[in-house]
């Protein structure tokens, strides 16, 4: 979790080695980071940025209740998607 001006708040950041992709570890890790932001840091919302082409990371964010809020066009022409998860999302809404 780091503070960033790109999203005007705290952003979750993680990376996994390709050997564990598809194992569910990304979802578990992202959920734990979000919980840390809410429960330990007392944040009201957390954010994430993901390259539009990264379908696996987009699926993780969807599973844990993030909402797409906007896109950023990068200098190289690529698209970065910005997502937000608010503390008031009930646990039942998580897939």
The first five atom37 places (N, CA, C, CB, O) and aatype in JSON, in Angstrom:
{
  "aatype": [20, 20, 20, 20, 20, 20, 20, 20, 20, 20, 20, 20, 20, 20, 20, 20, 20, 20, 20, 20, 20, 20, 20, 20, 20, 20, 20, 20, 20, 20, 20, 20, 20, 20, 20, 20, 20, 20, 20, 20, 20, 20, 20, 20, 20, 20, 20, 20, 20, 20, 20, 20, 20, 20, 20, 20, 20, 20, 20, 20, 20, 20, 20, 20, 20, 20, 20, 20, 20, 20, 20, 20, 20, 20, 20, 20, 20, 20, 20, 20, 20, 20, 20, 20, 20, 20, 20, 20, 20, 20, 20, 20, 20, 20, 20],
  "atom_mask": [
    [1, 1, 1, 1, 1],
    [1, 1, 1, 1, 1],
    [1, 1, 1, 1, 1],
    [1, 1, 1, 1, 1],
    [1, 1, 1, 1, 1],
    [1, 1, 1, 1, 1],
    [1, 1, 1, 1, 1],
    [1, 1, 1, 1, 1],
    [1, 1, 1, 1, 1],
    [1, 1, 1, 1, 1],
    [1, 1, 1, 1, 1],
    [1, 1, 1, 1, 1],
    [1, 1, 1, 1, 1],
    [1, 1, 1, 1, 1],
    [1, 1, 1, 1, 1],
    [1, 1, 1, 1, 1],
    [1, 1, 1, 1, 1],
    [1, 1, 1, 1, 1],
    [1, 1, 1, 1, 1],
    [1, 1, 1, 1, 1],
    [1, 1, 1, 1, 1],
    [1, 1, 1, 1, 1],
    [1, 1, 1, 1, 1],
    [1, 1, 1, 1, 1],
    [1, 1, 1, 1, 1],
    [1, 1, 1, 1, 1],
    [1, 1, 1, 1, 1],
    [1, 1, 1, 1, 1],
    [1, 1, 1, 1, 1],
    [1, 1, 1, 1, 1],
    [1, 1, 1, 1, 1],
    [1, 1, 1, 1, 1],
    [1, 1, 1, 1, 1],
    [1, 1, 1, 1, 1],
    [1, 1, 1, 1, 1],
    [1, 1, 1, 1, 1],
    [1, 1, 1, 1, 1],
    [1, 1, 1, 1, 1],
    [1, 1, 1, 1, 1],
    [1, 1, 1, 1, 1],
    [1, 1, 1, 1, 1],
    [1, 1, 1, 1, 1],
    [1, 1, 1, 1, 1],
    [1, 1, 1, 1, 1],
    [1, 1, 1, 1, 1],
    [1, 1, 1, 1, 1],
    [1, 1, 1, 1, 1],
    [1, 1, 1, 1, 1],
    [1, 1, 1, 1, 1],
    [1, 1, 1, 1, 1],
    [1, 1, 1, 1, 1],
    [1, 1, 1, 1, 1],
    [1, 1, 1, 1, 1],
    [1, 1, 1, 1, 1],
    [1, 1, 1, 1, 1],
    [1, 1, 1, 1, 1],
    [1, 1, 1, 1, 1],
    [1, 1, 1, 1, 1],
    [1, 1, 1, 1, 1],
    [1, 1, 1, 1, 1],
    [1, 1, 1, 1, 1],
    [1, 1, 1, 1, 1],
    [1, 1, 1, 1, 1],
    [1, 1, 1, 1, 1],
    [1, 1, 1, 1, 1],
    [1, 1, 1, 1, 1],
    [1, 1, 1, 1, 1],
    [1, 1, 1, 1, 1],
    [1, 1, 1, 1, 1],
    [1, 1, 1, 1, 1],
    [1, 1, 1, 1, 1],
    [1, 1, 1, 1, 1],
    [1, 1, 1, 1, 1],
    [1, 1, 1, 1, 1],
    [1, 1, 1, 1, 1],
    [1, 1, 1, 1, 1],
    [1, 1, 1, 1, 1],
    [1, 1, 1, 1, 1],
    [1, 1, 1, 1, 1],
    [1, 1, 1, 1, 1],
    [1, 1, 1, 1, 1],
    [1, 1, 1, 1, 1],
    [1, 1, 1, 1, 1],
    [1, 1, 1, 1, 1],
    [1, 1, 1, 1, 1],
    [1, 1, 1, 1, 1],
    [1, 1, 1, 1, 1],
    [1, 1, 1, 1, 1],
    [1, 1, 1, 1, 1],
    [1, 1, 1, 1, 1],
    [1, 1, 1, 1, 1],
    [1, 1, 1, 1, 1],
    [1, 1, 1, 1, 1],
    [1, 1, 1, 1, 1],
    [1, 1, 1, 1, 1]
  ],
  "atom_positions": [
    [[0.86, -1.16, 0.0], [0.0, 0.0, 0.0], [0.9, 1.21, 0.0], [-0.98, 0.0, 1.22], [1.79, 1.34, 0.84]],
    [[0.67, 2.1, -0.95], [1.45, 3.34, -0.97], [0.57, 4.52, -1.35], [2.64, 3.23, -1.94], [-0.4, 4.38, -2.09]],
    [[0.94, 5.65, -0.82], [0.25, 6.89, -1.16], [0.73, 7.34, -2.53], [0.5, 8.0, -0.08], [1.93, 7.31, -2.81]],
    [[-0.2, 7.76, -3.37], [0.16, 8.2, -4.71], [-0.77, 9.32, -5.16], [0.12, 7.03, -5.7], [-1.96, 9.31, -4.87]],
    [[-0.2, 10.27, -5.89], [-1.0, 11.37, -6.42], [-1.8, 10.95, -7.64], [-0.11, 12.55, -6.76], [-2.78, 11.62, -8.0]],
    [[-1.4, 9.87, -8.3], [-2.12, 9.4, -9.49], [-3.59, 9.16, -9.18], [-1.48, 8.12, -10.04], [-4.46, 9.45, -10.0]],
    [[-3.87, 8.63, -7.99], [-5.25, 8.33, -7.61], [-5.72, 9.17, -6.43], [-5.39, 6.86, -7.27], [-6.82, 8.97, -5.92]],
    [[-4.89, 10.12, -6.01], [-5.24, 10.98, -4.88], [-5.58, 10.18, -3.63], [-6.41, 11.88, -5.24], [-6.56, 10.47, -2.95]],
    [[-4.78, 9.17, -3.34], [-5.02, 8.35, -2.16], [-4.01, 7.22, -2.07], [-6.43, 7.78, -2.18], [-2.89, 7.34, -2.57]],
    [[-4.41, 6.14, -1.44], [-3.54, 4.98, -1.25], [-3.86, 3.9, -2.27], [-3.68, 4.43, 0.18], [-5.02, 3.56, -2.5]],
    [[-2.81, 3.37, -2.86], [-2.95, 2.38, -3.92], [-2.35, 1.04, -3.48], [-2.27, 2.87, -5.22], [-1.28, 1.0, -2.87]],
    [[-3.06, -0.05, -3.79], [-2.49, -1.36, -3.52], [-1.48, -1.68, -4.61], [-3.6, -2.45, -3.44], [-1.69, -1.38, -5.78]],
    [[-0.38, -2.3, -4.2], [0.66, -2.69, -5.16], [1.16, -4.07, -4.76], [1.84, -1.64, -5.18], [1.49, -4.32, -3.6]],
    [[1.22, -4.95, -5.74], [1.79, -6.27, -5.5], [2.23, -6.85, -6.84], [0.76, -7.22, -4.8], [1.77, -6.41, -7.89]],
    [[3.11, -7.82, -6.78], [3.56, -8.52, -7.98], [3.81, -9.97, -7.62], [4.86, -7.86, -8.58], [4.26, -10.28, -6.51]],
    [[3.51, -10.84, -8.54], [3.69, -12.27, -8.31], [4.56, -12.86, -9.41], [2.33, -13.0, -8.24], [4.5, -12.42, -10.56]],
    [[5.34, -13.83, -9.08], [6.15, -14.54, -10.06], [5.22, -15.38, -10.95], [7.22, -15.43, -9.37], [4.24, -15.92, -10.46]],
    [[5.52, -15.49, -12.23], [4.65, -16.23, -13.15], [4.36, -17.67, -12.71], [5.26, -16.24, -14.52], [3.33, -18.23, -13.08]],
    [[5.25, -18.25, -11.95], [5.02, -19.64, -11.51], [3.78, -19.8, -10.64], [6.23, -20.14, -10.74], [3.26, -20.91, -10.53]],
    [[3.29, -18.73, -10.03], [2.11, -18.85, -9.17], [0.87, -18.2, -9.77], [2.39, -18.23, -7.81], [-0.19, -18.18, -9.14]],
    [[0.99, -17.66, -10.99], [-0.18, -17.07, -11.64], [-1.27, -18.13, -11.77], [0.18, -16.48, -13.03], [-0.98, -19.29, -12.08]],
    [[-2.5, -17.75, -11.55], [-3.64, -18.66, -11.69], [-3.89, -19.53, -10.47], [-3.42, -19.53, -12.86], [-4.79, -20.37, -10.5]],
    [[-3.12, -19.35, -9.42], [-3.26, -20.19, -8.22], [-4.24, -19.62, -7.2], [-1.92, -20.39, -7.57], [-4.56, -20.29, -6.22]],
    [[-4.71, -18.39, -7.42], [-5.58, -17.73, -6.43], [-4.8, -16.88, -5.45], [-6.38, -18.76, -5.68], [-5.39, -16.16, -4.65]],
    [[-3.48, -16.96, -5.5], [-2.65, -16.2, -4.58], [-2.8, -14.69, -4.78], [-1.2, -16.6, -4.74], [-2.77, -13.93, -3.81]],
    [[-2.97, -14.25, -6.02], [-3.14, -12.82, -6.29], [-4.39, -12.27, -5.62], [-3.21, -12.57, -7.79], [-4.36, -11.2, -5.03]],
    [[-5.48, -13.01, -5.72], [-6.73, -12.59, -5.07], [-6.55, -12.53, -3.56], [-7.88, -13.53, -5.43], [-6.97, -11.58, -2.92]],
    [[-5.93, -13.56, -3.0], [-5.71, -13.62, -1.56], [-4.81, -12.46, -1.09], [-5.08, -14.97, -1.17], [-5.08, -11.82, -0.07]],
    [[-3.76, -12.22, -1.84], [-2.83, -11.15, -1.49], [-3.49, -9.78, -1.61], [-1.59, -11.22, -2.37], [-3.37, -8.96, -0.7]],
    [[-4.19, -9.53, -2.71], [-4.85, -8.24, -2.9], [-5.89, -7.99, -1.81], [-5.52, -8.18, -4.28], [-6.0, -6.88, -1.29]],
    [[-6.64, -9.02, -1.47], [-7.66, -8.89, -0.41], [-6.99, -8.55, 0.93], [-8.49, -10.19, -0.29], [-7.51, -7.71, 1.68]],
    [[-5.86, -9.18, 1.23], [-5.15, -8.91, 2.48], [-4.63, -7.48, 2.53], [-4.0, -9.9, 2.67], [-4.66, -6.83, 3.57]],
    [[-4.14, -6.98, 1.4], [-3.64, -5.61, 1.35], [-4.79, -4.62, 1.55], [-2.93, -5.33, 0.01], [-4.64, -3.63, 2.27]],
    [[-5.92, -4.88, 0.92], [-7.1, -4.03, 1.1], [-7.54, -4.03, 2.56], [-8.26, -4.49, 0.19], [-7.82, -2.98, 3.13]],
    [[-7.61, -5.21, 3.16], [-7.99, -5.32, 4.58], [-7.03, -4.53, 5.46], [-8.02, -6.79, 5.01], [-7.46, -3.87, 6.41]],
    [[-5.75, -4.6, 5.17], [-4.75, -3.83, 5.92], [-5.05, -2.33, 5.81], [-3.32, -4.15, 5.41], [-5.0, -1.61, 6.8]],
    [[-5.34, -1.88, 4.6], [-5.65, -0.47, 4.41], [-6.86, -0.02, 5.21], [-5.88, -0.19, 2.95], [-6.86, 1.06, 5.8]],
    [[-7.89, -0.85, 5.21], [-9.11, -0.5, 5.94], [-8.95, -0.69, 7.45], [-10.27, -1.33, 5.43], [-9.25, 0.22, 8.23]],
    [[-8.49, -1.85, 7.86], [-8.48, -2.21, 9.28], [-7.31, -1.62, 10.06], [-8.46, -3.69, 9.42], [-7.49, -1.22, 11.21]],
    [[-6.13, -1.58, 9.46], [-4.95, -1.1, 10.17], [-4.71, 0.39, 9.94], [-3.73, -1.89, 9.75], [-4.44, 1.14, 10.88]],
    [[-4.81, 0.81, 8.68], [-4.56, 2.22, 8.38], [-5.79, 3.11, 8.53], [-4.03, 2.35, 6.97], [-5.67, 4.33, 8.58]],
    [[-6.97, 2.49, 8.62], [-8.2, 3.25, 8.81], [-8.66, 4.02, 7.59], [-8.02, 4.2, 9.93], [-9.37, 5.02, 7.71]],
    [[-8.25, 3.57, 6.4], [-8.64, 4.26, 5.17], [-10.11, 4.05, 4.86], [-7.79, 3.78, 4.01], [-10.69, 3.02, 5.21]],
    [[-10.71, 5.02, 4.22], [-12.12, 4.92, 3.79], [-12.22, 4.32, 2.4], [-12.78, 6.31, 3.81], [-13.26, 3.77, 2.03]],
    [[-11.13, 4.42, 1.6], [-11.11, 3.84, 0.27], [-9.67, 3.52, -0.11], [-11.76, 4.79, -0.76], [-8.72, 4.14, 0.38]],
    [[-9.52, 2.56, -0.98], [-8.22, 2.22, -1.54], [-8.36, 2.15, -3.05], [-7.66, 0.87, -0.94], [-9.46, 1.95, -3.58]],
    [[-7.25, 2.3, -3.74], [-7.26, 2.37, -5.19], [-6.31, 1.35, -5.78], [-6.89, 3.78, -5.66], [-5.47, 0.79, -5.09]],
    [[-6.46, 1.11, -7.07], [-5.56, 0.25, -7.81], [-5.47, 0.77, -9.23], [-6.03, -1.23, -7.78], [-6.44, 1.28, -9.77]],
    [[-4.28, 0.63, -9.83], [-4.11, 0.95, -11.24], [-3.58, -0.28, -11.94], [-3.16, 2.17, -11.43], [-2.69, -0.97, -11.43]],
    [[-4.13, -0.56, -13.11], [-3.78, -1.77, -13.85], [-3.78, -1.45, -15.34], [-4.77, -2.94, -13.54], [-4.65, -0.73, -15.84]],
    [[-2.79, -1.99, -16.05], [-2.78, -1.86, -17.51], [-4.05, -2.5, -18.06], [-1.5, -2.52, -18.14], [-4.43, -3.59, -17.63]],
    [[-4.69, -1.84, -19.0], [-5.96, -2.32, -19.55], [-5.83, -3.72, -20.15], [-6.46, -1.36, -20.61], [-6.82, -4.46, -20.19]],
    [[-4.65, -4.08, -20.62], [-4.44, -5.4, -21.24], [-4.24, -6.51, -20.22], [-3.26, -5.35, -22.16], [-4.2, -7.68, -20.6]],
    [[-4.11, -6.19, -18.94], [-3.82, -7.19, -17.91], [-5.12, -7.8, -17.39], [-3.02, -6.56, -16.74], [-5.6, -7.44, -16.31]],
    [[-5.68, -8.72, -18.15], [-6.99, -9.28, -17.82], [-6.99, -10.04, -16.5], [-7.45, -10.21, -18.93], [-8.0, -10.05, -15.8]],
    [[-5.89, -10.67, -16.14], [-5.84, -11.42, -14.87], [-5.97, -10.47, -13.68], [-4.53, -12.23, -14.77], [-6.74, -10.73, -12.76]],
    [[-5.22, -9.37, -13.7], [-5.31, -8.41, -12.6], [-6.66, -7.71, -12.57], [-4.19, -7.38, -12.71], [-7.19, -7.41, -11.5]],
    [[-7.22, -7.45, -13.74], [-8.56, -6.86, -13.78], [-9.58, -7.79, -13.15], [-8.96, -6.54, -15.24], [-10.49, -7.34, -12.45]],
    [[-9.44, -9.09, -13.39], [-10.36, -10.07, -12.79], [-10.2, -10.12, -11.28], [-10.12, -11.46, -13.38], [-11.2, -10.25, -10.56]],
    [[-8.97, -10.03, -10.78], [-8.74, -10.01, -9.33], [-9.47, -8.84, -8.7], [-7.22, -9.94, -9.01], [-10.18, -9.0, -7.7]],
    [[-9.31, -7.66, -9.28], [-9.95, -6.47, -8.71], [-11.47, -6.6, -8.73], [-9.53, -5.22, -9.48], [-12.14, -6.18, -7.79]],
    [[-12.01, -7.16, -9.79], [-13.46, -7.38, -9.86], [-13.92, -8.33, -8.76], [-13.85, -7.95, -11.25], [-14.93, -8.09, -8.1]],
    [[-13.17, -9.41, -8.55], [-13.53, -10.4, -7.53], [-13.57, -9.82, -6.12], [-12.56, -11.56, -7.56], [-14.36, -10.27, -5.29]],
    [[-12.73, -8.83, -5.85], [-12.68, -8.31, -4.48], [-13.38, -6.96, -4.31], [-11.24, -8.19, -4.04], [-13.14, -6.24, -3.34]],
    [[-14.23, -6.62, -5.28], [-15.14, -5.5, -5.09], [-14.67, -4.13, -5.55], [-15.47, -5.41, -3.71], [-15.25, -3.12, -5.13]],
    [[-13.64, -4.05, -6.38], [-13.2, -2.76, -6.9], [-14.11, -2.32, -8.03], [-11.74, -2.83, -7.38], [-14.65, -3.15, -8.76]],
    [[-14.28, -1.01, -8.18], [-15.07, -0.43, -9.27], [-14.16, 0.4, -10.17], [-16.23, 0.43, -8.72], [-13.32, 1.15, -9.68]],
    [[-14.34, 0.25, -11.48], [-13.59, 1.04, -12.44], [-14.09, 2.47, -12.38], [-13.73, 0.46, -13.89], [-15.29, 2.72, -12.47]],
    [[-13.16, 3.44, -12.22], [-13.58, 4.83, -12.1], [-13.11, 5.71, -13.26], [-13.07, 5.41, -10.82], [-13.76, 6.71, -13.58]],
    [[-11.98, 5.35, -13.89], [-11.53, 6.14, -15.03], [-10.35, 5.45, -15.7], [-11.14, 7.57, -14.59], [-9.78, 4.49, -15.17]],
    [[-9.99, 5.96, -16.86], [-8.82, 5.48, -17.59], [-7.82, 6.61, -17.74], [-9.23, 4.9, -18.97], [-8.2, 7.78, -17.83]],
    [[-6.55, 6.25, -17.78], [-5.48, 7.21, -18.03], [-4.77, 6.77, -19.31], [-4.48, 7.29, -16.8], [-4.38, 5.61, -19.43]],
    [[-4.61, 7.69, -20.25], [-3.82, 7.4, -21.44], [-2.37, 7.77, -21.15], [-4.36, 8.19, -22.69], [-2.06, 8.93, -20.87]],
    [[-1.5, 6.78, -21.21], [-0.08, 6.98, -20.91], [0.62, 7.62, -22.1], [0.59, 5.65, -20.54], [0.09, 7.63, -23.21]],
    [[1.82, 8.13, -21.87], [2.6, 8.78, -22.92], [2.87, 7.86, -24.1], [3.92, 9.28, -22.36], [2.96, 8.31, -25.24]],
    [[2.99, 6.55, -23.84], [3.26, 5.58, -24.91], [1.99, 5.13, -25.63], [3.98, 4.36, -24.33], [2.05, 4.27, -26.51]],
    [[0.85, 5.7, -25.25], [-0.42, 5.35, -25.87], [-1.18, 4.25, -25.15], [-0.19, 4.95, -27.27], [-2.34, 3.99, -25.46]],
    [[-0.53, 3.59, -24.2], [-1.2, 2.54, -23.42], [-2.26, 3.11, -22.5], [-0.17, 1.76, -22.61], [-2.24, 4.3, -22.17]],
    [[-3.17, 2.27, -22.09], [-4.26, 2.67, -21.2], [-4.05, 2.02, -19.84], [-5.65, 2.27, -21.79], [-3.83, 0.82, -19.73]],
    [[-4.12, 2.84, -18.8], [-4.1, 2.35, -17.42], [-5.48, 2.57, -16.84], [-3.01, 3.07, -16.56], [-6.02, 3.68, -16.9]],
    [[-6.06, 1.53, -16.29], [-7.38, 1.63, -15.66], [-7.22, 1.93, -14.17], [-8.19, 0.33, -15.87], [-6.37, 1.35, -13.5]],
    [[-8.04, 2.82, -13.67], [-8.02, 3.2, -12.26], [-9.28, 2.66, -11.6], [-7.93, 4.76, -12.09], [-10.39, 2.83, -12.11]],
    [[-9.09, 2.0, -10.46], [-10.18, 1.38, -9.72], [-10.19, 1.87, -8.28], [-10.07, -0.15, -9.76], [-9.16, 2.26, -7.74]],
    [[-11.38, 1.85, -7.66], [-11.52, 2.24, -6.27], [-12.39, 1.21, -5.54], [-12.14, 3.65, -6.14], [-13.36, 0.68, -6.09]],
    [[-12.0, 0.95, -4.32], [-12.82, 0.1, -3.44], [-13.06, 0.91, -2.18], [-12.12, -1.29, -3.11], [-12.12, 1.33, -1.51]],
    [[-14.32, 1.12, -1.87], [-14.68, 1.88, -0.67], [-14.94, 0.92, 0.48], [-15.93, 2.76, -0.92], [-15.37, -0.21, 0.29]],
    [[-14.66, 1.39, 1.66], [-14.79, 0.57, 2.87], [-16.21, 0.03, 3.04], [-14.4, 1.38, 4.08], [-16.38, -1.04, 3.62]],
    [[-17.2, 0.74, 2.57], [-18.59, 0.34, 2.8], [-19.06, -0.79, 1.9], [-19.49, 1.52, 2.6], [-20.23, -1.17, 1.97]],
    [[-18.17, -1.36, 1.05], [-18.57, -2.5, 0.24], [-18.73, -3.7, 1.16], [-17.53, -2.79, -0.9], [-17.75, -4.13, 1.77]],
    [[-19.94, -4.26, 1.29], [-20.14, -5.39, 2.2], [-19.34, -6.62, 1.76], [-21.62, -5.74, 2.28], [-19.13, -6.84, 0.56]],
    [[-18.91, -7.41, 2.73], [-18.12, -8.61, 2.44], [-18.88, -9.54, 1.51], [-17.76, -9.34, 3.73], [-18.26, -10.24, 0.71]],
    [[-20.22, -9.56, 1.6], [-21.02, -10.44, 0.74], [-20.89, -10.07, -0.73], [-22.48, -10.38, 1.15], [-21.13, -10.9, -1.6]],
    [[-20.51, -8.82, -1.01], [-20.35, -8.39, -2.4], [-19.07, -8.91, -3.02], [-20.39, -6.88, -2.49], [-18.89, -8.86, -4.24]],
    [[-18.17, -9.4, -2.16], [-16.93, -9.97, -2.68], [-17.22, -11.35, -3.24], [-15.83, -10.03, -1.58], [-17.94, -12.13, -2.62]],
    [[-16.65, -11.64, -4.4], [-16.93, -12.9, -5.06], [-15.88, -13.94, -4.71], [-16.99, -12.71, -6.57], [-15.95, -15.07, -5.19]]
  ]
}
